[in-house]
């Protein structure tokens, strides 16, 4: 017996899910079945977080590997100032729009909790879309800040590099955070089956 034999077998999800898949995509229920792995004792919050954030970590890991293979150093490429601009724009923009309580609820749902009802799920999905837009805005703001810095120190060539780095990396951080976190977070919002 191998380790693979001890894993739970995938089974078709409920008939209502399969009917939904058939209605949306056409074809037979068997061809379009949504498959799920039954819950066991080993499935928990840690596994859920690993599945959700593992892809994000893998994407950043591939970017870091590409930088290392290019001959540069990863920690020289990671600009904390540009990352802080993008993250603070998203965080404080969400807090200004929705308040601390709902932002905390959003991150709890992203971490694996279920939304209380359909109305809250819709509100949290709207918050994910807003966070995505705010990340793009933060990237643009970081780029403009970097360009302004470069233009203000044109007479000092040694200071041009840091401003240019912020101008170039800010939009990259905004794009990565918007698509890899907030873009995926909208699909992570769920409502418990007994709330329907």
C-alpha positions as CSV (number, residue, x, y, z in Angstrom):
1,X,0.0,0.0,0.0
2,X,1.4,3.4,-1.0
3,X,0.8,6.8,0.4
4,X,-1.4,7.6,-2.5
5,X,-3.8,4.7,-1.5
6,X,-4.5,6.4,1.9
7,X,-5.7,9.7,0.3
8,X,-9.4,10.2,0.2
9,X,-11.0,9.5,-3.2
10,X,-12.6,12.4,-5.1
11,X,-16.3,12.2,-5.4
12,X,-18.9,14.2,-7.4
13,X,-20.3,17.2,-5.6
14,X,-24.0,17.5,-4.8
15,X,-26.5,17.1,-7.6
16,X,-27.4,20.8,-7.4
17,X,-23.8,21.7,-8.1
18,X,-23.7,19.3,-11.0
19,X,-27.0,20.7,-12.4
20,X,-25.6,24.2,-12.1
21,X,-22.5,23.1,-14.0
22,X,-24.6,21.5,-16.8
23,X,-26.9,24.5,-17.0
24,X,-23.9,26.9,-17.3
25,X,-21.7,24.9,-19.6
26,X,-24.0,22.4,-21.4
27,X,-23.3,18.8,-21.8
28,X,-23.8,15.8,-19.6
29,X,-23.6,16.0,-15.8
30,X,-20.8,13.4,-15.8
31,X,-18.6,15.4,-18.2
32,X,-19.2,18.7,-16.3
33,X,-19.3,17.4,-12.7
34,X,-17.6,19.5,-10.1
35,X,-15.4,17.3,-8.1
36,X,-14.6,17.7,-4.4
37,X,-12.5,15.8,-1.9
38,X,-14.4,14.8,1.2
39,X,-13.4,16.4,4.5
40,X,-11.2,14.3,6.7
41,X,-9.6,15.0,10.0
42,X,-6.5,16.3,8.3
43,X,-8.3,19.0,6.3
44,X,-8.4,22.1,8.4
45,X,-7.5,25.7,8.4
46,X,-3.8,25.2,7.9
47,X,-4.4,23.0,4.8
48,X,-6.9,25.6,3.5
49,X,-4.4,28.4,3.9
50,X,-1.7,26.3,2.3
51,X,-3.9,25.7,-0.7
52,X,-5.0,29.3,-1.0
53,X,-1.7,31.0,-0.4
54,X,0.6,28.3,-1.8
55,X,-0.1,29.5,-5.3
56,X,0.8,33.1,-4.4
57,X,4.0,31.9,-2.7
58,X,4.9,29.8,-5.7
59,X,4.4,32.8,-8.0
60,X,6.6,35.0,-5.9
61,X,9.1,32.2,-5.6
62,X,9.3,31.9,-9.4
63,X,9.9,35.6,-9.7
64,X,12.6,35.5,-7.0
65,X,14.2,32.5,-8.8
66,X,14.2,34.5,-12.1
67,X,15.9,37.4,-10.4
68,X,18.5,35.1,-8.9
69,X,19.2,33.3,-12.2
70,X,19.6,36.7,-13.9
71,X,22.5,37.4,-11.6
72,X,20.9,39.9,-9.3
73,X,20.0,39.5,-5.6
74,X,16.4,39.1,-4.6
75,X,16.7,41.3,-1.5
76,X,18.1,44.1,-3.6
77,X,15.1,43.8,-5.9
78,X,12.5,43.8,-3.2
79,X,11.8,47.5,-2.6
80,X,10.0,47.9,0.7
81,X,9.1,51.5,0.0
82,X,7.2,50.6,-3.2
83,X,5.5,47.6,-1.5
84,X,4.5,49.7,1.5
85,X,2.9,52.3,-0.8
86,X,0.8,49.7,-2.6
87,X,-0.2,47.8,0.5
88,X,-1.1,50.9,2.5
89,X,-3.1,52.3,-0.4
90,X,-5.1,49.0,-0.5
91,X,-5.4,48.6,3.3
92,X,-6.4,52.2,4.2
93,X,-8.6,52.5,1.1
94,X,-10.6,49.5,2.2
95,X,-10.8,50.8,5.8
96,X,-12.0,54.2,4.6
97,X,-14.6,52.6,2.4
98,X,-15.9,49.8,4.6
99,X,-14.6,50.3,8.2
100,X,-12.3,48.2,10.3
101,X,-15.0,45.7,11.3
102,X,-15.9,44.6,7.7
103,X,-12.2,44.6,6.6
104,X,-11.4,42.3,9.5
105,X,-14.4,40.1,8.5
106,X,-13.1,40.1,4.9
107,X,-9.7,38.7,6.0
108,X,-11.4,36.2,8.2
109,X,-13.4,34.9,5.3
110,X,-10.3,34.8,3.1
111,X,-8.6,32.8,5.8
112,X,-11.3,30.1,5.6
113,X,-14.4,31.2,7.5
114,X,-17.7,31.3,5.7
115,X,-19.7,34.5,5.1
116,X,-22.8,34.7,7.3
117,X,-25.3,35.0,4.4
118,X,-25.6,35.8,0.7
119,X,-25.8,39.6,1.4
120,X,-22.5,39.5,3.3
121,X,-20.9,37.4,0.7
122,X,-21.9,39.9,-2.0
123,X,-20.5,42.7,0.1
124,X,-17.2,40.9,0.6
125,X,-16.9,40.1,-3.1
126,X,-17.5,43.8,-3.8
127,X,-14.7,44.6,-1.2
128,X,-12.3,42.2,-3.1
129,X,-13.0,44.1,-6.3
130,X,-12.4,47.4,-4.6
131,X,-9.2,46.1,-3.1
132,X,-8.1,45.0,-6.5
133,X,-8.7,48.5,-7.9
134,X,-6.9,50.1,-5.0
135,X,-3.8,47.9,-5.6
136,X,-3.7,49.2,-9.2
137,X,-4.1,52.8,-7.9
138,X,-1.3,52.2,-5.4
139,X,1.0,50.9,-8.1
140,X,0.3,54.1,-10.2
141,X,0.9,56.3,-7.2
142,X,4.2,54.5,-6.5
143,X,5.2,55.0,-10.1
144,X,4.4,58.7,-10.0
145,X,6.2,59.1,-6.7
146,X,9.3,57.5,-8.2
147,X,9.2,59.7,-11.3
148,X,8.8,62.8,-9.1
149,X,11.8,61.7,-7.1
150,X,13.9,61.1,-10.2
151,X,13.0,64.5,-11.6
152,X,13.8,66.3,-8.4
153,X,17.4,64.8,-8.2
154,X,18.5,65.1,-11.9
155,X,21.5,67.1,-10.8
156,X,22.6,64.2,-8.5
157,X,23.0,61.0,-10.7
158,X,23.7,58.8,-7.7
159,X,20.1,59.4,-6.3
160,X,18.3,58.7,-9.6
161,X,18.5,54.9,-9.2
162,X,16.3,54.5,-6.1
163,X,13.6,56.7,-7.5
164,X,13.6,54.8,-10.8
165,X,13.4,51.5,-8.9
166,X,10.3,52.7,-7.0
167,X,8.8,53.9,-10.3
168,X,9.3,50.6,-11.9
169,X,8.5,48.2,-9.0
170,X,5.4,50.0,-7.7
171,X,3.2,48.9,-10.6
172,X,4.6,45.4,-10.5
173,X,3.7,45.1,-6.8
174,X,0.3,46.6,-7.5
175,X,-0.3,44.1,-10.3
176,X,0.8,41.1,-8.3
177,X,-1.2,42.0,-5.2
178,X,-4.3,42.9,-7.2
179,X,-4.3,39.7,-9.3
180,X,-2.8,37.1,-7.0
181,X,-4.6,38.1,-3.8
182,X,-7.7,40.3,-4.3
183,X,-8.5,38.6,-7.7
184,X,-8.4,35.2,-6.1
185,X,-10.1,36.4,-2.8
186,X,-13.3,37.0,-4.6
187,X,-13.6,33.3,-5.5
188,X,-12.7,32.3,-1.9
189,X,-15.8,34.0,-0.4
190,X,-18.4,31.3,0.3
191,X,-21.7,30.9,2.2
192,X,-22.3,27.9,4.4
193,X,-24.8,25.5,2.9
194,X,-27.3,25.8,5.8
195,X,-27.5,29.6,5.3
196,X,-29.2,29.2,1.9
